Structures are given as structure tokens and as C-alpha cells.
């Protein structure tokens, strides 16, 4: 792989959402979304990106998309924070793509600053690779929660990173 970079999500990236919407790719998220949910997700990515409420990116190697990463404004335990999430295409998994993408995203968040100093991530407890990405990026594991996600119970880990702290 060449040097990875991030580019803003665009209207042309809908096929990447479809690629990630398989039983294999959503096994830790209670399964795939419906076509209507995918269309709504694409519209949300574009709308929130335009408004500055979210930063959604495609992870690229040259001009080849390998996945997606983003962050959006949310509230966590009564505090205004950013939440992040990502996916990597099956053929690119296991090569450090998610870890590199998260490091790039953290750099973007630190560079552009914000009133929200915390970045959170919530991978399923069964998703060992995503939990390892959080650990490698310097997030602190602060708990485990079970909640409803896509109409079913999902147990996930709560990870948090202080964006105002110096990089590790």
C-alpha cells in the first residue's frame, strides 16, 4: 500500500456504503441496513458534512478507496463530544488501514480545534480489531454498555480520547 490519505465524503461515494453493507461487514453492528436506510445515511453524511456537524472521509490509497472514517457531534454522559466510527473493505483489513485512518482523523480534529475536546468510539465488544485500533490510538477504555442499535441489543465498549492532551 502507498501512503494513505483522507478525502471528504462526496455524492459519488454511495457505492462504498453499499460495499460495506454486507452481513460480513456489519456482523458487529446487528447486520446490514435496508436500501432506504443506506440512502438516508448517504444523505445524512452529505448534509452533516455541509453543515459542519460531521466530518466524513473516504480512506484512500492513491485513488483507490479502502474504507471510510468520520466523526460527528454528539452528547455522551451529558458532555458535548465527538464520536468516531470507521470501516475498512475486506481486502484492506489487517494492514493497519483503520489505525492509520484514525491517526489522520485525530490530527485533523486537533488541527481544526473545537469546543469539544473529547473523541469517543463505541465498537462492539465482539469486534476485537476495532477495539485494538482504539487502544493503539491512545483511547482510554471507560466502560461497557448494552443498548439498542438497529432494533436489537448491542453490547459495546466505550472508549474516549482527550484531543487537548499532547499526542502520545
C-alpha angles and dihedrals in degrees: 000000000000124000110307122229140175127239127184118269112257141188087263093063099076091104089061089059089051090050090054094047099085130116089251094050095045099040090115093046101057093266140295127329124242120256089256091052091050092052089049090049091052091049091048092050091052096042095046091044091054092047095047092241091117141019111215120182140182113227107227138188103201099316096329115108113227100174145304139273132179147151133220138187116265142145121255121185089341095308127113106242143150120253122206134200136170147177133201124205114253095250091053097046118113094030101094095261095132093046092050092045091050091049089051091048092049089052090052092049093049093046096051095041125204145194086254109079100178128079116197133193129190113194119172114264087240093057101089096172095053092046088051090051089055092049093048091050091056099256117152119232106231105170153321124256136183116212139149115277122170091355096304138082114271126183113209140172121244114225126179135189125192104226091194092060118092113264113268 
